[in-house]
Structure formats: structure tokens, C-alpha cells
Amino acid sequence: MSDQPLMPKATAVWLVENTALSFDQIADFCKLHPLEVKAIADGDSAQGIKGLDPILTGQLTRDEIERVEGDAHARLRLAQSKLRLPEAKRKRGPRYTPVSRRQDRPNAILWLVRNHPELKDSQIMRLVGTTKATIAAIRERTHWNAPNLNPLDPVTLGLCSQIDLDLEVSRAAKEKPLPAEQAVTLLPADVTTAAPTTEASEEPEKKPAEELDVEAVFARLKKIGGKQEE
């Protein structure tokens, strides 16, 4: 919880108007300068600001104010809220690129487009801090300096870290699975180590050798022998 009340100036206006606290006590509680609190009391500052009652907002109690009013050296303590509000998440804006590195962005974009075509334009924008129009111009080779561009690693150029690049590549790989022919994996172990089935292990039956026709062989030999005698 913050150690500063909501709307410090409005709270200071209310404390000046409704309590007998000293300027130092109010300034310490509202995180203001005592002279600024004095200016509020004199009407020279915070004109038109409506006072905010810290008791109604649960930031102070009446007993706490009375305790400090009776002791000039005491200081107000902010009441602990019973509600726990989650901290607001900061939205990451576009990456800031130093002026000296901005001329290298087209080269980095060209490297990302060629080496990691799976990356979306939004991911490239997060990595190097560019615009969709620039990415489209480099993809289509319509960039004004397209003939002079050389693909350069954005990590080497200092435009992003290797961790950020690996993270975006892994995200793109999860969102865009590989084609079926590239996604083939090894067979499971229970398939490769299974014993062959009886049907697969049986060898094909060998056909019996054809029986020789003895009479035909002798007839052939006699015929050959008769030609030789003639």
C-alpha cells in the first residue's frame, strides 16, 4: 500500500479547514512542503480545490487525528485498508531505439524477415521498434533504401536481446505448427521393439522343384547323337 494519501492537496485542504493540526504535521502526512501547506491556509494555493475528507475515504480515523492534535511532535499514520487491490500491470509500449541505432533497423528487419518468416509483424515491431508500413515495404522490396540493405542480426546491432528474440520465435512456433510432412516423428518404442507377428515371420513356402522328364532328355540326346553320326 502507498504511504501517501489519495489526492494529497485535496486532503491537505480538508485538514487545514477542519483540524487543529500544524503545518508540519499536515505536510508530513500529505507529502507536501510545509510552505505549500501554509500557502493553502493563506489561500494563495489550491484555490478551487474541494477538500477531501480522509475519514470518509478510510485513510484516517477520528481517534488518530485527536491523538496527533494533542502532541506537536506526533505524526499521522495512514490507516491500513482492508481491501487489497491488485497492482495495475504496465503495458509495454513500443521499444525505444536510440537515435544512433535507428538507421540499422531496416537491416535488422530484413534479417528477421529472411531468417524467421514465421514471425508476425507485431512481433517484429516489439523486437526492433518499427512500424507495419516499414516492415511491409521491406518485405515487398519497395523500401526507399532497398538496394543498399544488408540483413544484420538485431541482437548484434543491439536492437534487442537474444532472450527476447528466442521468446518471440518460440511463440511463433507454437502458434504456427509445422506442416504434416515436417512434423513426422519417430515411431513409439512399443512399436519398434515389438516381437514380429507369426504372419510376418513365416517365410513363403518354396515351390517344389519341377521333376525332370527323363524320357524327354534321352530322346533329345539320341537326336543329337544321330546328327553327329550322319
Phi, psi and omega in degrees: 000143180289146179271012180241136181290161175292139178050071186304317183292318179296323177293320178296321178299316181294318181294323178294321185278335190240001180226170177256025180290150178283165179298322180295320180294318179293318180297321180294320181288320183269001180058046177240169175277143180303326179292328177291322176294321177297322178294325176295318179294326180278352180084011180271348182222160178059034178288134181087358178271124179278134181296143179249121182285113180289343178286318179293328180276358177079018181267339178219162173241158178298322179296322180294320180294316179296325179296319184281329179297330182274356181223115183293338182267352181282159181229144179292143177243130182293132180290142179283127180284142178279345180263135177254104181272134178293146179290138180290132180281134178281130177277131180285120178276185178298143181295134178277130179246127178301152183301323182292342182257352186293331179289344180270352183299315179302322178295321178292321179297317178299322178294317180293320181294323183280319187268337180224071181293347180284346181289139175279164178299321180297325179289319177296323178297320179293326185285314187245357177068059181235194180239161179295325180297319179294319179297317180296321180295322180287323177298318184270003180059035177252008179295144185299334181247027185303318182296336185259004182281141176233129180294122180229141182296124180295334177292317178296324179285348181082017180276338177204168179266161179295327179295316179296319180296314179297323180295315181292323179295318179294322177297317180295324179293325179289322182284333183237091182293158180291155175299166185297320183290336179266348183265010180290133180241176178293153178291153178298155182296326182292340178276316183287332182262003181289146179291142180296145180286163181296324180294321182284330185279339181290130178277147178297141180295134178279135178287135178298143181297141180295135179290141181284139175272098186296317182296321179294325180292315180296320180298322179293320181293318179298320181296318180294318180294325178295322178295321181293323179295319178297000000 
